[in-house]
Amino acid sequence: MTLKNICNYLSDHTFTRWSRERDTARQLQAVWNDRIELPLAAHTHPTSYRAGRLVVHADSSVWANRLRHQQEHAMQALRQDPFFEDLVELRVRVAPLSQTSPTDSQRPQARLSEASTRVIKAVAADIKDPALKAALERLGAGAGDTTDGATRGPQ
């Protein structure tokens, strides 16, 4: 059964409410990704926002605790957006990726700095173990191209 077929069985009220909730979830995720810094935003995602209470799921207890420690800072950053003007509470829950998660395309991807990339490439050049060397080279190549050896800005 396709989504189109399922929609035929929903009342207009139910379909409208479902559409509104889906749009709100997208907006929640967009504001979250915009206001919360990486890597925290990559490991947490908002799930609901009602009456000034935001519920956020974290990939693990480590990320949940990190968010709890940064809760006041996160709430201040979120309140800067009109969507979260009335934010009064942030609840954090642990929900591993397999249970609930936005799609990978919605999640911001953590990136290595140019300095880290250069260090990884330099270490890989001196490694004798071919498997480890190949893994480090892949990591360095995927992090950004700094193969020209030029220094970009103060390090």
N, CA, C and O atoms as a GROMACS GRO file, in nm:
protein
  620
    1MET      N    1   0.085  -0.117   0.000
    1MET     CA    2   0.000   0.000   0.000
    1MET      C    3   0.090   0.124   0.000
    1MET      O    4   0.183   0.132   0.080
    2THR      N    5   0.064   0.217  -0.086
    2THR     CA    6   0.144   0.339  -0.097
    2THR      C    7   0.088   0.449  -0.009
    2THR      O    8  -0.023   0.439   0.042
    3LEU      N    9   0.167   0.553   0.008
    3LEU     CA   10   0.123   0.667   0.087
    3LEU      C   11  -0.002   0.730   0.027
    3LEU      O   12  -0.092   0.773   0.099
    4LYS      N   13  -0.008   0.734  -0.105
    4LYS     CA   14  -0.125   0.792  -0.172
    4LYS      C   15  -0.250   0.711  -0.137
    4LYS      O   16  -0.356   0.769  -0.111
    5ASN      N   17  -0.238   0.579  -0.138
    5ASN     CA   18  -0.352   0.494  -0.102
    5ASN      C   19  -0.393   0.513   0.043
    5ASN      O   20  -0.512   0.516   0.074
    6ILE      N   21  -0.297   0.526   0.132
    6ILE     CA   22  -0.327   0.545   0.273
    6ILE      C   23  -0.400   0.677   0.293
    6ILE      O   24  -0.495   0.685   0.371
    7CYS      N   25  -0.355   0.782   0.223
    7CYS     CA   26  -0.418   0.914   0.237
    7CYS      C   27  -0.565   0.912   0.196
    7CYS      O   28  -0.644   0.991   0.246
    8ASN      N   29  -0.601   0.822   0.106
    8ASN     CA   30  -0.741   0.811   0.066
    8ASN      C   31  -0.831   0.767   0.182
    8ASN      O   32  -0.950   0.795   0.182
    9TYR      N   33  -0.772   0.697   0.281
    9TYR     CA   34  -0.850   0.648   0.394
    9TYR      C   35  -0.851   0.744   0.513
    9TYR      O   36  -0.924   0.723   0.609
   10LEU      N   37  -0.770   0.848   0.507
   10LEU     CA   38  -0.764   0.945   0.616
   10LEU      C   39  -0.868   1.054   0.597
   10LEU      O   40  -0.899   1.094   0.485
   11SER      N   41  -0.921   1.101   0.707
   11SER     CA   42  -1.013   1.214   0.697
   11SER      C   43  -0.932   1.339   0.663
   11SER      O   44  -0.811   1.343   0.685
   12ASP      N   45  -0.999   1.439   0.611
   12ASP     CA   46  -0.930   1.564   0.578
   12ASP      C   47  -0.866   1.625   0.702
   12ASP      O   48  -0.755   1.677   0.696
   13HIS      N   49  -0.937   1.617   0.814
   13HIS     CA   50  -0.883   1.671   0.938
   13HIS      C   51  -0.754   1.598   0.979
   13HIS      O   52  -0.656   1.662   1.015
   14THR      N   53  -0.756   1.466   0.972
   14THR     CA   54  -0.639   1.386   1.010
   14THR      C   55  -0.523   1.415   0.915
   14THR      O   56  -0.410   1.432   0.960
   15PHE      N   57  -0.549   1.421   0.786
   15PHE     CA   58  -0.444   1.446   0.689
   15PHE      C   59  -0.384   1.586   0.710
   15PHE      O   60  -0.262   1.603   0.701
   16THR      N   61  -0.469   1.685   0.736
   16THR     CA   62  -0.422   1.822   0.759
   16THR      C   63  -0.335   1.828   0.884
   16THR      O   64  -0.229   1.891   0.884
   17ARG      N   65  -0.380   1.763   0.992
   17ARG     CA   66  -0.302   1.760   1.115
   17ARG      C   67  -0.168   1.690   1.094
   17ARG      O   68  -0.066   1.739   1.142
   18TRP      N   69  -0.168   1.579   1.024
   18TRP     CA   70  -0.045   1.505   0.996
   18TRP      C   71   0.051   1.591   0.913
   18TRP      O   72   0.171   1.593   0.940
   19SER      N   73   0.000   1.661   0.813
   19SER     CA   74   0.083   1.749   0.731
   19SER      C   75   0.143   1.862   0.813
   19SER      O   76   0.260   1.896   0.797
   20ARG      N   77   0.062   1.920   0.901
   20ARG     CA   78   0.109   2.029   0.986
   20ARG      C   79   0.218   1.980   1.081
   20ARG      O   80   0.318   2.049   1.101
   21GLU      N   81   0.200   1.861   1.138
   21GLU     CA   82   0.301   1.805   1.228
   21GLU      C   83   0.431   1.774   1.153
   21GLU      O   84   0.540   1.795   1.207
   22ARG      N   85   0.420   1.724   1.031
   22ARG     CA   86   0.538   1.696   0.950
   22ARG      C   87   0.613   1.826   0.918
   22ARG      O   88   0.736   1.829   0.926
   23ASP      N   89   0.542   1.931   0.883
   23ASP     CA   90   0.605   2.060   0.854
   23ASP      C   91   0.672   2.118   0.978
   23ASP      O   92   0.781   2.174   0.970
   24THR      N   93   0.606   2.104   1.093
   24THR     CA   94   0.665   2.150   1.218
   24THR      C   95   0.792   2.074   1.250
   24THR      O   96   0.891   2.133   1.294
   25ALA      N   97   0.791   1.943   1.230
   25ALA     CA   98   0.910   1.861   1.255
   25ALA      C   99   1.026   1.904   1.166
   25ALA      O  100   1.141   1.910   1.211
   26ARG      N  101   0.997   1.934   1.042
   26ARG     CA  102   1.103   1.982   0.950
   26ARG      C  103   1.159   2.115   0.997
   26ARG      O  104   1.280   2.137   0.994
   27GLN      N  105   1.070   2.205   1.040
   27GLN     CA  106   1.114   2.336   1.087
   27GLN      C  107   1.196   2.321   1.216
   27GLN      O  108   1.297   2.388   1.232
   28LEU      N  109   1.152   2.234   1.306
   28LEU     CA  110   1.227   2.208   1.429
   28LEU      C  111   1.370   2.165   1.396
   28LEU      O  112   1.467   2.217   1.451
   29GLN      N  113   1.381   2.069   1.304
   29GLN     CA  114   1.513   2.016   1.268
   29GLN      C  115   1.599   2.124   1.203
   29GLN      O  116   1.718   2.133   1.230
   30ALA      N  117   1.539   2.205   1.116
   30ALA     CA  118   1.615   2.310   1.047
   30ALA      C  119   1.669   2.414   1.146
   30ALA      O  120   1.785   2.453   1.138
   31VAL      N  121   1.584   2.458   1.239
   31VAL     CA  122   1.630   2.557   1.338
   31VAL      C  123   1.735   2.494   1.429
   31VAL      O  124   1.834   2.559   1.462
   32TRP      N  125   1.714   2.370   1.470
   32TRP     CA  126   1.810   2.299   1.556
   32TRP      C  127   1.946   2.293   1.487
   32TRP      O  128   2.047   2.327   1.549
   33ASN      N  129   1.949   2.252   1.361
   33ASN     CA  130   2.076   2.242   1.289
   33ASN      C  131   2.142   2.378   1.272
   33ASN      O  132   2.265   2.388   1.270
   34ASP      N  133   2.061   2.483   1.261
   34ASP     CA  134   2.115   2.617   1.243
   34ASP      C  135   2.171   2.676   1.372
   34ASP      O  136   2.271   2.747   1.369
   35ARG      N  137   2.108   2.646   1.486
   35ARG     CA  138   2.144   2.710   1.613
   35ARG      C  139   2.237   2.629   1.703
   35ARG      O  140   2.306   2.686   1.788
   36ILE      N  141   2.239   2.497   1.686
   36ILE     CA  142   2.321   2.412   1.774
   36ILE      C  143   2.447   2.372   1.698
   36ILE      O  144   2.441   2.328   1.582
   37GLU      N  145   2.560   2.386   1.763
   37GLU     CA  146   2.689   2.362   1.698
   37GLU      C  147   2.718   2.213   1.683
   37GLU      O  148   2.670   2.129   1.759
   38LEU      N  149   2.798   2.184   1.580
   38LEU     CA  150   2.849   2.048   1.562
   38LEU      C  151   2.954   2.022   1.668
   38LEU      O  152   3.017   2.119   1.711
   39PRO      N  153   2.976   1.905   1.713
   39PRO     CA  154   2.913   1.781   1.671
   39PRO      C  155   2.784   1.750   1.747
   39PRO      O  156   2.718   1.650   1.719
   40LEU      N  157   2.747   1.836   1.842
   40LEU     CA  158   2.627   1.810   1.921
   40LEU      C  159   2.502   1.797   1.834
   40LEU      O  160   2.419   1.709   1.857
   41ALA      N  161   2.488   1.884   1.734
   41ALA     CA  162   2.370   1.879   1.647
   41ALA      C  163   2.363   1.749   1.566
   41ALA      O  164   2.254   1.704   1.530
   42ALA      N  165   2.478   1.690   1.538
   42ALA     CA  166   2.480   1.566   1.460
   42ALA      C  167   2.436   1.445   1.542
   42ALA      O  168   2.402   1.342   1.485
   43HIS      N  169   2.438   1.457   1.674
   43HIS     CA  170   2.404   1.343   1.760
   43HIS      C  171   2.276   1.363   1.841
   43HIS      O  172   2.241   1.280   1.925
   44THR      N  173   2.207   1.472   1.814
   44THR     CA  174   2.081   1.500   1.883
   44THR      C  175   1.981   1.553   1.782
   44THR      O  176   2.020   1.611   1.680
   45HIS      N  177   1.853   1.534   1.808
   45HIS     CA  178   1.751   1.591   1.720
   45HIS      C  179   1.622   1.615   1.798
   45HIS      O  180   1.582   1.534   1.882
   46PRO      N  181   1.557   1.727   1.768
   46PRO     CA  182   1.431   1.758   1.836
   46PRO      C  183   1.319   1.668   1.786
   46PRO      O  184   1.313   1.634   1.668
   47THR      N  185   1.231   1.628   1.877
   47THR     CA  186   1.121   1.541   1.837
   47THR      C  187   0.985   1.606   1.855
   47THR      O  188   0.891   1.574   1.781
   48SER      N  189   0.971   1.696   1.952
   48SER     CA  190   0.844   1.765   1.968
   48SER      C  191   0.865   1.898   2.039
   48SER      O  192   0.961   1.917   2.114
   49TYR      N  193   0.772   1.990   2.012
   49TYR     CA  194   0.776   2.121   2.075
   49TYR      C  195   0.633   2.167   2.097
   49TYR      O  196   0.560   2.198   2.003
   50ARG      N  197   0.594   2.169   2.224
   50ARG     CA  198   0.457   2.210   2.259
   50ARG      C  199   0.461   2.291   2.388
   50ARG      O  200   0.531   2.256   2.483
   51ALA      N  201   0.387   2.398   2.391
   51ALA     CA  202   0.370   2.482   2.511
   51ALA      C  203   0.505   2.521   2.572
   51ALA      O  204   0.520   2.520   2.695
   52GLY      N  205   0.602   2.554   2.488
   52GLY     CA  206   0.731   2.599   2.538
   52GLY      C  207   0.824   2.489   2.584
   52GLY      O  208   0.932   2.517   2.637
   53ARG      N  209   0.785   2.363   2.564
   53ARG     CA  210   0.868   2.249   2.605
   53ARG      C  211   0.920   2.176   2.482
   53ARG      O  212   0.843   2.126   2.400
   54LEU      N  213   1.051   2.170   2.471
   54LEU     CA  214   1.117   2.103   2.360
   54LEU      C  215   1.172   1.970   2.408
   54LEU      O  216   1.244   1.964   2.508
   55VAL      N  217   1.137   1.862   2.337
   55VAL     CA  218   1.191   1.730   2.368
   55VAL      C  219   1.294   1.697   2.261
   55VAL      O  220   1.267   1.706   2.141
   56VAL      N  221   1.413   1.659   2.306
   56VAL     CA  222   1.524   1.628   2.216
   56VAL      C  223   1.572   1.487   2.244
   56VAL      O  224   1.590   1.448   2.360
   57HIS      N  225   1.594   1.410   2.139
   57HIS     CA  226   1.650   1.276   2.153
   57HIS      C  227   1.798   1.279   2.118
   57HIS      O  228   1.840   1.347   2.024
   58ALA      N  229   1.876   1.205   2.196
   58ALA     CA  230   2.020   1.195   2.175
   58ALA      C  231   2.054   1.052   2.136
   58ALA      O  232   1.986   0.957   2.178
   59ASP      N  233   2.159   1.036   2.055
   59ASP     CA  234   2.202   0.904   2.009
   59ASP      C  235   2.243   0.813   2.124
   59ASP      O  236   2.220   0.692   2.118
   60SER      N  237   2.303   0.870   2.228
   60SER     CA  238   2.353   0.790   2.340
   60SER      C  239   2.348   0.872   2.468
   60SER      O  240   2.321   0.991   2.465
   61SER      N  241   2.375   0.806   2.578
   61SER     CA  242   2.375   0.877   2.707
   61SER      C  243   2.487   0.980   2.712
   61SER      O  244   2.473   1.082   2.780
   62VAL      N  245   2.596   0.956   2.643
   62VAL     CA  246   2.706   1.053   2.640
   62VAL      C  247   2.659   1.184   2.578
   62VAL      O  248   2.683   1.291   2.634
   63TRP      N  249   2.592   1.176   2.463
   63TRP     CA  250   2.543   1.298   2.397
   63TRP      C  251   2.428   1.361   2.474
   63TRP      O  252   2.414   1.483   2.474
   64ALA      N  253   2.347   1.280   2.539
   64ALA     CA  254   2.240   1.335   2.622
   64ALA      C  255   2.299   1.416   2.737
   64ALA      O  256   2.252   1.526   2.767
   65ASN      N  257   2.401   1.362   2.802
   65ASN     CA  258   2.465   1.434   2.912
   65ASN      C  259   2.534   1.560   2.864
   65ASN      O  260   2.530   1.662   2.932
   66ARG      N  261   2.597   1.554   2.748
   66ARG     CA  262   2.663   1.673   2.694
   66ARG      C  263   2.559   1.782   2.670
   66ARG      O  264   2.583   1.899   2.701
   67LEU      N  265   2.444   1.745   2.614
   67LEU     CA  266   2.339   1.844   2.591
   67LEU      C  267   2.284   1.898   2.723
   67LEU      O  268   2.258   2.018   2.736
   68ARG      N  269   2.268   1.811   2.821
   68ARG     CA  270   2.220   1.858   2.952
   68ARG      C  271   2.316   1.959   3.014
   68ARG      O  272   2.273   2.056   3.075
   69HIS      N  273   2.446   1.935   2.998
   69HIS     CA  274   2.545   2.029   3.052
   69HIS      C  275   2.545   2.161   2.977
   69HIS      O  276   2.579   2.265   3.033
   70GLN      N  277   2.506   2.158   2.851
   70GLN     CA  278   2.503   2.280   2.769
   70GLN      C  279   2.360   2.332   2.752
   70GLN      O  280   2.334   2.414   2.663
   71GLN      N  281   2.270   2.287   2.835
   71GLN     CA  282   2.128   2.316   2.819
   71GLN      C  283   2.098   2.466   2.817
   71GLN      O  284   2.025   2.512   2.729
   72GLU      N  285   2.151   2.542   2.912
   72GLU     CA  286   2.122   2.686   2.917
   72GLU      C  287   2.173   2.756   2.792
   72GLU      O  288   2.105   2.841   2.735
   73HIS      N  289   2.294   2.722   2.751
   73HIS     CA  290   2.351   2.782   2.629
   73HIS      C  291   2.267   2.746   2.507
   73HIS      O  292   2.239   2.831   2.423
   74ALA      N  293   2.226   2.621   2.497
   74ALA     CA  294   2.143   2.576   2.384
   74ALA      C  295   2.009   2.649   2.383
   74ALA      O  296   1.963   2.691   2.277
   75MET      N  297   1.947   2.663   2.499
   75MET     CA  298   1.818   2.732   2.506
   75MET      C  299   1.832   2.878   2.466
   75MET      O  300   1.744   2.932   2.398
   76GLN      N  301   1.938   2.944   2.509
   76GLN     CA  302   1.961   3.083   2.470
   76GLN      C  303   1.978   3.094   2.318
   76GLN      O  304   1.923   3.185   2.256
   77ALA      N  305   2.053   3.003   2.260
   77ALA     CA  306   2.075   3.005   2.115
   77ALA      C  307   1.943   2.982   2.041
   77ALA      O  308   1.916   3.048   1.941
   78LEU      N  309   1.863   2.888   2.089
   78LEU     CA  310   1.736   2.858   2.023
   78LEU      C  311   1.636   2.973   2.036
   78LEU      O  312   1.562   3.001   1.943
   79ARG      N  313   1.635   3.040   2.151
   79ARG     CA  314   1.541   3.150   2.172
   79ARG      C  315   1.566   3.267   2.078
   79ARG      O  316   1.479   3.353   2.062
   80GLN      N  317   1.683   3.272   2.016
   80GLN     CA  318   1.712   3.379   1.921
   80GLN      C  319   1.630   3.365   1.793
   80GLN      O  320   1.616   3.460   1.717
   81ASP      N  321   1.576   3.247   1.770
   81ASP     CA  322   1.490   3.224   1.654
   81ASP      C  323   1.345   3.245   1.695
   81ASP      O  324   1.304   3.198   1.801
   82PRO      N  325   1.265   3.315   1.614
   82PRO     CA  326   1.125   3.340   1.650
   82PRO      C  327   1.044   3.213   1.678
   82PRO      O  328   0.949   3.217   1.756
   83PHE      N  329   1.082   3.104   1.617
   83PHE     CA  330   1.010   2.978   1.638
   83PHE      C  331   1.015   2.935   1.785
   83PHE      O  332   0.921   2.874   1.835
   84PHE      N  333   1.126   2.966   1.854
   84PHE     CA  334   1.148   2.923   1.992
   84PHE      C  335   1.143   3.037   2.093
   84PHE      O  336   1.200   3.026   2.201
   85GLU      N  337   1.076   3.147   2.061
   85GLU     CA  338   1.069   3.262   2.153
   85GLU      C  339   1.019   3.224   2.292
   85GLU      O  340   1.068   3.274   2.392
   86ASP      N  341   0.922   3.136   2.296
   86ASP     CA  342   0.859   3.100   2.424
   86ASP      C  343   0.916   2.973   2.486
   86ASP      O  344   0.851   2.911   2.570
   87LEU      N  345   1.035   2.934   2.447
   87LEU     CA  346   1.099   2.813   2.501
   87LEU      C  347   1.127   2.830   2.650
   87LEU      O  348   1.196   2.924   2.691
   88VAL      N  349   1.074   2.739   2.731
   88VAL     CA  350   1.094   2.745   2.876
   88VAL      C  351   1.161   2.620   2.931
   88VAL      O  352   1.218   2.623   3.040
   89GLU      N  353   1.154   2.511   2.856
   89GLU     CA  354   1.210   2.386   2.907
   89GLU      C  355   1.264   2.302   2.793
   89GLU      O  356   1.205   2.296   2.685
   90LEU      N  357   1.376   2.236   2.818
   90LEU     CA  358   1.435   2.145   2.722
   90LEU      C  359   1.450   2.010   2.791
   90LEU      O  360   1.523   1.998   2.890
   91ARG      N  361   1.382   1.910   2.741
   91ARG     CA  362   1.391   1.774   2.797
   91ARG      C  363   1.475   1.689   2.704
   91ARG      O  364   1.455   1.689   2.582
   92VAL      N  365   1.569   1.616   2.762
   92VAL     CA  366   1.661   1.534   2.683
   92VAL      C  367   1.635   1.387   2.714
   92VAL      O  368   1.627   1.348   2.831
   93ARG      N  369   1.622   1.308   2.609
   93ARG     CA  370   1.600   1.164   2.625
   93ARG      C  371   1.700   1.090   2.536
   93ARG      O  372   1.740   1.140   2.431
   94VAL      N  373   1.738   0.972   2.580
   94VAL     CA  374   1.826   0.888   2.499
   94VAL      C  375   1.740   0.801   2.410
   94VAL      O  376   1.652   0.728   2.458
   95ALA      N  377   1.764   0.808   2.280
   95ALA     CA  378   1.693   0.726   2.182
   95ALA      C  379   1.792   0.693   2.073
   95ALA      O  380   1.816   0.774   1.984
   96PRO      N  381   1.851   0.574   2.076
   96PRO     CA  382   1.950   0.537   1.975
   96PRO      C  383   1.896   0.554   1.834
   96PRO      O  384   1.775   0.550   1.812
   97LEU      N  385   1.985   0.573   1.740
   97LEU     CA  386   1.948   0.600   1.602
   97LEU      C  387   1.849   0.500   1.545
   97LEU      O  388   1.764   0.537   1.464
   98SER      N  389   1.858   0.377   1.585
   98SER     CA  390   1.770   0.275   1.528
   98SER      C  391   1.624   0.297   1.566
   98SER      O  392   1.534   0.249   1.496
   99GLN      N  393   1.598   0.369   1.677
   99GLN     CA  394   1.460   0.390   1.720
   99GLN      C  395   1.395   0.508   1.648
   99GLN      O  396   1.292   0.491   1.583
  100THR      N  397   1.454   0.625   1.660
  100THR     CA  398   1.399   0.743   1.594
  100THR      C  399   1.514   0.830   1.549
  100THR      O  400   1.608   0.854   1.623
  101SER      N  401   1.505   0.877   1.427
  101SER     CA  402   1.611   0.960   1.375
  101SER      C  403   1.569   1.027   1.247
  101SER      O  404   1.496   0.968   1.167
  102PRO      N  405   1.612   1.151   1.227
  102PRO     CA  406   1.589   1.210   1.096
  102PRO      C  407   1.676   1.138   0.994
  102PRO      O  408   1.772   1.070   1.031
  103THR      N  409   1.643   1.151   0.867
  103THR     CA  410   1.722   1.084   0.765
  103THR      C  411   1.863   1.140   0.764
  103THR      O  412   1.886   1.252   0.810
  104ASP      N  413   1.957   1.063   0.710
  104ASP     CA  414   2.096   1.107   0.705
  104ASP      C  415   2.111   1.239   0.632
  104ASP      O  416   2.199   1.319   0.666
  105SER      N  417   2.027   1.264   0.530
  105SER     CA  418   2.039   1.388   0.456
  105SER      C  419   1.999   1.509   0.540
  105SER      O  420   2.039   1.621   0.509
  106GLN      N  421   1.922   1.489   0.647
  106GLN     CA  422   1.881   1.598   0.734
  106GLN      C  423   1.984   1.626   0.843
  106GLN      O  424   1.988   1.736   0.898
  107ARG      N  425   2.068   1.529   0.873
  107ARG     CA  426   2.165   1.545   0.980
  107ARG      C  427   2.288   1.620   0.930
  107ARG      O  428   2.339   1.591   0.822
  108PRO      N  429   2.335   1.717   1.007
  108PRO     CA  430   2.460   1.782   0.969
  108PRO      C  431   2.575   1.685   0.987
  108PRO      O  432   2.575   1.605   1.081
  109GLN      N  433   2.671   1.690   0.900
  109GLN     CA  434   2.785   1.601   0.908
  109GLN      C  435   2.902   1.672   0.975
  109GLN      O  436   2.936   1.785   0.939
  110ALA      N  437   2.964   1.605   1.072
  110ALA     CA  438   3.082   1.661   1.137
  110ALA      C  439   3.197   1.660   1.038
  110ALA      O  440   3.210   1.567   0.958
  111ARG      N  441   3.281   1.762   1.043
  111ARG     CA  442   3.394   1.772   0.952
  111ARG      C  443   3.521   1.796   1.031
  111ARG      O  444   3.520   1.863   1.135
  112LEU      N  445   3.631   1.741   0.980
  112LEU     CA  446   3.761   1.764   1.041
  112LEU      C  447   3.814   1.900   0.998
  112LEU      O  448   3.787   1.945   0.886
  113SER      N  449   3.887   1.965   1.085
  113SER     CA  450   3.948   2.092   1.049
  113SER      C  451   4.063   2.066   0.952
  113SER      O  452   4.111   1.953   0.939
  114GLU      N  453   4.107   2.171   0.884
  114GLU     CA  454   4.220   2.157   0.791
  114GLU      C  455   4.345   2.114   0.865
  114GLU      O  456   4.423   2.033   0.814
  115ALA      N  457   4.366   2.167   0.986
  115ALA     CA  458   4.483   2.130   1.065
  115ALA      C  459   4.480   1.981   1.100
  115ALA      O  460   4.582   1.913   1.091
  116SER      N  461   4.362   1.930   1.139
  116SER     CA  462   4.350   1.788   1.170
  116SER      C  463   4.375   1.703   1.046
  116SER      O  464   4.438   1.598   1.054
  117THR      N  465   4.325   1.749   0.932
  117THR     CA  466   4.346   1.676   0.807
  117THR      C  467   4.494   1.666   0.775
  117THR      O  468   4.543   1.559   0.736
  118ARG      N  469   4.566   1.777   0.791
  118ARG     CA  470   4.711   1.775   0.763
  118ARG      C  471   4.784   1.680   0.857
  118ARG      O  472   4.874   1.608   0.814
  119VAL      N  473   4.745   1.678   0.984
  119VAL     CA  474   4.810   1.589   1.080
  119VAL      C  475   4.784   1.444   1.042
  119VAL      O  476   4.876   1.361   1.046
  120ILE      N  477   4.660   1.412   1.006
  120ILE     CA  478   4.626   1.275   0.968
  120ILE      C  479   4.707   1.231   0.847
  120ILE      O  480   4.760   1.120   0.844
  121LYS      N  481   4.717   1.318   0.747
  121LYS     CA  482   4.794   1.284   0.627
  121LYS      C  483   4.943   1.268   0.658
  121LYS      O  484   5.008   1.180   0.602
  122ALA      N  485   4.996   1.352   0.746
  122ALA     CA  486   5.137   1.342   0.783
  122ALA      C  487   5.164   1.212   0.858
  122ALA      O  488   5.266   1.146   0.834
  123VAL      N  489   5.075   1.174   0.948
  123VAL     CA  490   5.091   1.049   1.021
  123VAL      C  491   5.080   0.930   0.925
  123VAL      O  492   5.157   0.834   0.935
  124ALA      N  493   4.986   0.936   0.833
  124ALA     CA  494   4.967   0.826   0.737
  124ALA      C  495   5.092   0.805   0.653
  124ALA      O  496   5.125   0.691   0.619
  125ALA      N  497   5.162   0.913   0.619
  125ALA     CA  498   5.283   0.901   0.536
  125ALA      C  499   5.392   0.820   0.605
  125ALA      O  500   5.474   0.758   0.538
  126ASP      N  501   5.395   0.821   0.739
  126ASP     CA  502   5.499   0.750   0.814
  126ASP      C  503   5.458   0.612   0.863
  126ASP      O  504   5.539   0.544   0.926
  127ILE      N  505   5.336   0.569   0.837
  127ILE     CA  506   5.287   0.440   0.885
  127ILE      C  507   5.334   0.328   0.791
  127ILE      O  508   5.327   0.340   0.669
  128LYS      N  509   5.381   0.219   0.851
  128LYS     CA  510   5.427   0.105   0.772
  128LYS      C  511   5.317   0.001   0.749
  128LYS      O  512   5.318  -0.068   0.647
  129ASP      N  513   5.222  -0.010   0.841
  129ASP     CA  514   5.112  -0.106   0.827
  129ASP      C  515   5.021  -0.059   0.712
  129ASP      O  516   4.960   0.047   0.721
  130PRO      N  517   5.012  -0.140   0.603
  130PRO     CA  518   4.938  -0.095   0.485
  130PRO      C  519   4.788  -0.071   0.512
  130PRO      O  520   4.730   0.022   0.455
  131ALA      N  521   4.726  -0.153   0.595
  131ALA     CA  522   4.583  -0.137   0.621
  131ALA      C  523   4.558  -0.007   0.700
  131ALA      O  524   4.466   0.069   0.668
  132LEU      N  525   4.640   0.017   0.802
  132LEU     CA  526   4.624   0.139   0.881
  132LEU      C  527   4.657   0.262   0.797
  132LEU      O  528   4.588   0.364   0.806
  133LYS      N  529   4.760   0.252   0.715
  133LYS     CA  530   4.798   0.363   0.628
  133LYS      C  531   4.684   0.397   0.532
  133LYS      O  532   4.651   0.514   0.512
  134ALA      N  533   4.623   0.294   0.471
  134ALA     CA  534   4.512   0.315   0.378
  134ALA      C  535   4.392   0.379   0.448
  134ALA      O  536   4.327   0.467   0.392
  135ALA      N  537   4.364   0.333   0.570
  135ALA     CA  538   4.251   0.389   0.646
  135ALA      C  539   4.274   0.536   0.678
  135ALA      O  540   4.184   0.618   0.665
  136LEU      N  541   4.396   0.569   0.721
  136LEU     CA  542   4.426   0.710   0.752
  136LEU      C  543   4.422   0.796   0.627
  136LEU      O  544   4.377   0.911   0.631
  137GLU      N  545   4.470   0.742   0.515
  137GLU     CA  546   4.465   0.818   0.390
  137GLU      C  547   4.320   0.844   0.346
  137GLU      O  548   4.288   0.953   0.299
  138ARG      N  549   4.234   0.743   0.363
  138ARG     CA  550   4.091   0.764   0.332
  138ARG      C  551   4.031   0.871   0.422
  138ARG      O  552   3.956   0.957   0.375
  139LEU      N  553   4.063   0.864   0.550
  139LEU     CA  554   4.011   0.963   0.645
  139LEU      C  555   4.059   1.102   0.607
  139LEU      O  556   3.980   1.197   0.607
  140GLY      N  557   4.185   1.115   0.576
  140GLY     CA  558   4.240   1.246   0.537
  140GLY      C  559   4.184   1.296   0.406
  140GLY      O  560   4.162   1.416   0.389
  141ALA      N  561   4.161   1.205   0.312
  141ALA     CA  562   4.108   1.245   0.181
  141ALA      C  563   3.962   1.288   0.192
  141ALA      O  564   3.921   1.381   0.123
  142GLY      N  565   3.885   1.224   0.276
  142GLY     CA  566   3.745   1.257   0.290
  142GLY      C  567   3.720   1.383   0.371
  142GLY      O  568   3.609   1.437   0.370
  143ALA      N  569   3.822   1.430   0.442
  143ALA     CA  570   3.804   1.544   0.531
  143ALA      C  571   3.818   1.678   0.460
  143ALA      O  572   3.777   1.780   0.515
  144GLY      N  573   3.873   1.680   0.342
  144GLY     CA  574   3.892   1.807   0.272
  144GLY      C  575   4.025   1.803   0.201
  144GLY      O  576   4.117   1.735   0.246
  145ASP      N  577   4.038   1.874   0.095
  145ASP     CA  578   4.159   1.869   0.015
  145ASP      C  579   4.257   1.975   0.060
  145ASP      O  580   4.233   2.094   0.039
  146THR      N  581   4.366   1.933   0.122
  146THR     CA  582   4.476   2.024   0.158
  146THR      C  583   4.606   1.966   0.106
  146THR      O  584   4.711   1.984   0.167
  147THR      N  585   4.599   1.897  -0.008
  147THR     CA  586   4.717   1.830  -0.062
  147THR      C  587   4.817   1.926  -0.122
  147THR      O  588   4.930   1.887  -0.150
  148ASP      N  589   4.778   2.053  -0.142
  148ASP     CA  590   4.872   2.148  -0.200
  148ASP      C  591   4.979   2.190  -0.102
  148ASP      O  592   5.078   2.252  -0.140
  149GLY      N  593   4.960   2.156   0.026
  149GLY     CA  594   5.060   2.186   0.127
  149GLY      C  595   5.058   2.330   0.173
  149GLY      O  596   5.135   2.367   0.260
  150ALA      N  597   4.972   2.410   0.116
  150ALA     CA  598   4.966   2.552   0.154
  150ALA      C  599   4.901   2.566   0.290
  150ALA      O  600   4.807   2.494   0.324
  151THR      N  601   4.951   2.658   0.367
  151THR     CA  602   4.892   2.688   0.496
  151THR      C  603   4.787   2.794   0.477
  151THR      O  604   4.814   2.898   0.417
  152ARG      N  605   4.670   2.769   0.525
  152ARG     CA  606   4.559   2.863   0.512
  152ARG      C  607   4.530   2.926   0.645
  152ARG      O  608   4.465   2.866   0.730
  153GLY      N  609   4.578   3.044   0.663
  153GLY     CA  610   4.551   3.117   0.787
  153GLY      C  611   4.639   3.070   0.900
  153GLY      O  612   4.709   2.970   0.886
  154PRO      N  613   4.636   3.141   1.012
  154PRO     CA  614   4.719   3.103   1.128
  154PRO      C  615   4.672   2.972   1.188
  154PRO      O  616   4.552   2.947   1.196
  155GLN      N  617   4.764   2.891   1.229
  155GLN     CA  618   4.733   2.761   1.287
  155GLN      C  619   4.761   2.761   1.435
  155GLN      O  620   4.741   2.659   1.501
   0.00000   0.00000   0.00000
